[in-house]
Amino acid sequence: MSYEIPNAYVLARMADCASPDSLESMGARFLTAVAESTLSAIQHDDDRDEIPWTVADQCVPIYTYDVWRTFVDLAAYNEDPTDLGADGSDMEHAAKVCLYIIGERLAAAILGKMSNGGDDED
C-alpha cells in the first residue's frame, strides 16, 4: 500500500495542532518524523495497535532546546498533559508529554487514513 507523506501543514491539521512556522521548523521536522516513522512501522508489520504510542515516544525530541522549539512551534501548550501523569512539577517533562500527545494523534490519524485506503479528505 502506497502513501505519500503530505507537507507539515497538512500533517498539523491531521494532528489537530497549530501549523508550524515553516516547512523547515522544528515542529515541521517533528511532524514529518512521526509520519515517516509511522509508515516505516507499518511496512515492518509492527503491531498496528502499538504504532501510535511507540512512534510518538521515539519521535519526541530529547534535547531541551529542541523540545521547547518544537513545543512552541506547534503550540503544544494547548494540550493537557495531566491525563498522562504530568503534574507540572517538571515543566520539560510536561512539554515532552504534550508533544507525545500530538505525535500519537498524528500517527493514529495516518493509520486511520491507511486503513480507509487514503480516500478521506486531509
NUVEXDREN-234790 format. One record per residue (C-alpha): residue number from 1; residue in three letters; x, y, z. Coordinates in Angstrom, 3 decimals. Layout:
BEGIN
  num  residu         X         Y         Z
  NUM     ALA         X         Y         Z
...
This chain:
BEGIN
  num  residu         X         Y         Z
    1     MET     0.000     0.000     0.000
    2     SER     1.421     3.360    -1.023
    3     TYR     1.025     6.589     0.909
    4     GLU     2.683     9.883     0.093
    5     ILE     3.530    11.925     3.158
    6     PRO     1.846    15.325     2.911
    7     ASN     3.613    18.528     3.876
    8     ALA     3.875    19.603     7.507
    9     TYR     0.906    21.963     7.291
   10     VAL    -1.387    19.094     6.302
   11     LEU     0.191    16.895     8.972
   12     ALA    -0.548    19.602    11.552
   13     ARG    -4.227    19.555    10.552
   14     MET    -4.221    15.768    10.834
   15     ALA    -2.647    16.037    14.301
   16     ASP    -5.092    18.783    15.330
   17     CYS    -2.314    21.141    16.395
   18     ALA    -1.059    24.543    15.280
   19     SER     0.702    24.800    11.945
   20     PRO     4.469    25.073    12.181
   21     ASP     6.156    28.370    11.330
   22     SER     7.765    26.912     8.194
   23     LEU     8.347    23.625     6.424
   24     GLU    11.859    23.531     7.916
   25     SER    10.989    24.451    11.519
   26     MET    11.353    22.106    14.484
   27     GLY     7.612    21.458    14.580
   28     ALA     7.568    20.581    10.890
   29     ARG    10.511    18.226    11.378
   30     PHE     8.744    16.554    14.292
   31     LEU     5.503    16.027    12.357
   32     THR     7.385    14.687     9.340
   33     ALA     9.418    12.336    11.549
   34     VAL     6.211    10.983    13.088
   35     ALA     4.697    10.404     9.636
   36     GLU     7.839     8.704     8.299
   37     SER     8.203     6.533    11.411
   38     THR     4.541     5.533    11.219
   39     LEU     4.915     4.416     7.603
   40     SER     8.118     2.564     8.440
   41     ALA     6.407     0.728    11.305
   42     ILE     3.528    -0.251     9.017
   43     GLN     5.966    -1.572     6.396
   44     HIS     7.750    -3.618     9.034
   45     ASP     4.440    -5.204    10.076
   46     ASP     4.652    -3.824    13.602
   47     ASP     1.603    -4.301    15.817
   48     ARG    -0.743    -1.599    14.497
   49     ASP    -2.344    -1.134    17.905
   50     GLU     1.033    -0.152    19.358
   51     ILE     2.308     2.012    16.489
   52     PRO     0.878     5.382    17.621
   53     TRP     2.407     5.094    21.075
   54     THR     5.786     3.714    20.065
   55     VAL     6.209     6.155    17.180
   56     ALA     5.238     9.156    19.307
   57     ASP     7.612     8.077    22.049
   58     GLN    10.507     7.645    19.605
   59     CYS     9.972    10.995    17.871
   60     VAL     9.704    13.355    20.838
   61     PRO    12.911    15.427    20.915
   62     ILE    15.465    14.590    23.575
   63     TYR    17.412    17.812    23.975
   64     THR    15.900    20.648    25.980
   65     TYR    16.364    23.320    23.313
   66     ASP    14.739    21.131    20.648
   67     VAL    11.859    20.212    22.976
   68     TRP    10.968    23.832    23.603
   69     ARG    11.378    24.961    19.990
   70     THR     9.071    22.139    18.852
   71     PHE     6.644    22.772    21.708
   72     VAL     6.250    26.462    20.834
   73     ASP     6.206    25.873    17.071
   74     LEU     3.209    23.531    17.339
   75     ALA     1.515    25.445    20.195
   76     ALA     1.675    22.268    22.256
   77     TYR     0.786    24.378    25.308
   78     ASN    -2.815    23.833    24.188
   79     GLU    -2.543    20.147    25.150
   80     ASP    -3.476    18.765    28.594
   81     PRO    -0.642    16.532    29.818
   82     THR    -2.316    15.733    33.152
   83     ASP    -4.132    12.722    31.683
   84     LEU    -0.725    11.117    31.178
   85     GLY     0.576    11.955    34.634
   86     ALA     2.370    15.257    34.059
   87     ASP     1.622    17.366    37.128
   88     GLY     3.668    20.464    36.292
   89     SER     6.456    19.748    38.744
   90     ASP     8.830    19.114    35.819
   91     MET     7.994    21.509    33.016
   92     GLU    10.280    19.905    30.450
   93     HIS     8.662    16.519    31.090
   94     ALA     5.226    18.139    30.695
   95     ALA     6.331    19.681    27.381
   96     LYS     7.501    16.272    26.155
   97     VAL     4.182    14.745    27.168
   98     CYS     2.340    17.411    25.167
   99     LEU     4.474    16.616    22.104
  100     TYR     3.874    12.915    22.701
  101     ILE     0.113    13.551    22.617
  102     ILE     0.411    15.377    19.289
  103     GLY     2.627    12.640    17.848
  104     GLU     0.278     9.882    18.959
  105     ARG    -2.702    11.692    17.444
  106     LEU    -0.886    12.141    14.136
  107     ALA     0.270     8.511    13.980
  108     ALA    -3.269     7.330    14.731
  109     ALA    -4.661     9.642    12.017
  110     ILE    -2.190     8.263     9.478
  111     LEU    -3.086     4.699    10.433
  112     GLY    -6.774     5.545    10.052
  113     LYS    -6.145     7.083     6.656
  114     MET    -4.187     3.998     5.570
  115     SER    -6.992     1.732     6.795
  116     ASN    -9.513     3.747     4.774
  117     GLY    -7.381     3.492     1.670
  118     GLY    -6.464     7.181     1.824
  119     ASP    -9.819     8.198     0.403
  120     ASP   -10.894    10.623     3.111
  121     GLU   -10.009    14.304     2.930
  122     ASP    -6.912    15.774     4.603
